């Protein structure tokens, strides 16, 4: 980690504008990623080109310009806003005199810094090994001289020079390890289902305030940093709701545009927390310049996880007052969304009320008179539904509350006449 601005490596960021995405916005994001990795982007180079050059990514002439700029500006790290092939890495280094660092290497480095649990470490190393495998042939020297150590950090750093067979064995082992972790996660999910505990997942772009929102809603003290990917490992806390029930609020790894497929594959078990949830809170930074990109990236990532019919509530964070709401871009829908500020507490009560409503949307009203022989159903309603009133009468137990549709049949025979009308 670099402790002073003077010692931070100086970087040149390179991008192709192919028209497939907003190159300027992507470069801005790359600069944020670099800052998180302790690197300062001092200049950029963009080339309009339909497709990347197979040999040098940018055109040969543009690469010579970049090489000269590296010398003039005393560049330490040459960043590319895309994933490079082994041939491109080798050829760029020969011309520029610097081993390039591509977008995937940079993100892998940040993930390696922030992986704090066994699961996180396994996922990061699996992504690293998958990235390195096709780059072994002819890239060993370049990969060992990457700028500022990017791509060489973390659980897999001692395996850079291993042969292909060893890496393939390592990948197989890591995949088995992740399958075991996924099995444990599924077991935990089934236990939650049996207990009737509802789960709410926080998802969204990296650094939009998900961890701050988790802390504000639950009173937790999860680490909050103004950096991309500060949270890699799922964090779950109890969430008290206004109706007296309790849900489980889970913070997940943040998304980023064009998230490398190595990471999507490796972190699939973690990201699947969203698929297991009963409700997804899609958190966005209302004040961000790339708000539309945040929404699109989150939507695409969730679609790839096959979340099915899980309801999604959009939460616009960093909204301190109603004037902020009025500043929402015209092309973005505010219908059904909730505007809050995790930092100041603005409208958090409204968010909690909305969460409670959505979690109970499929519940049916219970107003029944149980015979004493069915007294066990009182605990069932308390644990798996919502019990608002319990009164012991001469002819039975009067219960008032609500329950999920799938267990309503237990109470239906004892519903009082006219109940639910």
C-alpha positions, 0 to 999 in steps of 0.5 A: 500500500502506498502511504503518500501521494509522492510515492504513488505510481504514476499511470497512463490509462488507455482505452479504445472507443469502439462505440460498444460502451461509454469509453470516457465513463469507463476510463473514469471508473478505471481511474477509480479502480487505480486509486483504490489500488494505490495508483494515480492516473495522471493522463489518458489516451483514447483511440477510436477504433472499430475493433482491438488490434490483435497484436497491439490492442491499439493501432501500431502508430497509437502505441508508439505515441503512448510509448513516447508519452510514457517517457515524457510523463515518467509513467510507472504503470501502463493501464489498459481498460480492457482484457489483453491477450498474452500476445498483446501484453508481450508486444505492448511491453516491447514497444512501450518498455512497460509491462501493461496492466489490464482491467482484469489484473487491476480488479484482481489485485483489489480483490486480493487486497480485500479478501478477508475470509477463506471463501473470499481467498478461494474465490480470488485465487480461482479467478487469478489462476483462470486468468493466468492459465491461457497466459503462461505460454510466452508471457512468463517474463512479462507477467513477473514484471507487472507495474507496481506488482498489480496482478501478482498479489494475494493467495496465488502469488507464489504460483506465478511461475508454475506450469500449466498442469499444476495450475489446472490441478490447482483450479480443480482443487479450488473449484471443489473447495468452492462447491463445498462452500456453496453446499454450506451456503445452500444448507444455511439457506434451507435452515433460514427457510425452515425457520421462516426468516426472510432474507433481504439482499443489498446489491448494487454498484461498488461504493454506493453506500451499501455497507453504510446502509447496512450499518444504519438499518441494523446498528452494525459496525461493518467496515466502511471505506470510500473505496471500490470493492471494500466489501467482498465477503457477504455480511448478514445482520438482523433487521428489525422491521416496523411490524415487529418481525425480524428479517436478515439483511445481507450485504454483497460484493459490489458490481462494476461495469464489464466485470471480468468473467473470471470474477463472475464465475469465481464469485458466483456462490457469493453473488447467489446470495441475491438469488436466495433472497426474498427481496433485493434492494438495488442500491444506487448513488443518486449523486453519481455521474454514472447513475444510468450505468449503475442501474444497467450494470446491476440489472445485467448482473442480476439477470446473469444470476437467474434470480427469477421472480424475486422482487427488486426495490430500487433504493436511491442513496445519498439523498439528503432532502426532496431537492435531491429527488427532483434532480433525478435524470429524466430517463430514470424511473422513480416509480416504486423507488425509495429515496434515502440517505444512509449517512444522515438517516433521511427516510430510513423509516420509510424504507423499513416500512416498504421492506416490511410491506414487500416481504408480507406481500404474499401473506394471507390474513389469519383470524382463527379460533384454534381448538386447544388440541392444535395449540402448536399452531400458535408457535408455527404462526409466531415463527413462520408468519406474523402473530399480532394477537393471541387470546385464550378463550373458553372454547379455544385460542383466538389468533390474529396475524398473517402467514405465507400462502404455503402454510395457510392451509394449516389455519384455514379450517379454523378461520373465523366466519367473515375473516379476511373479507 
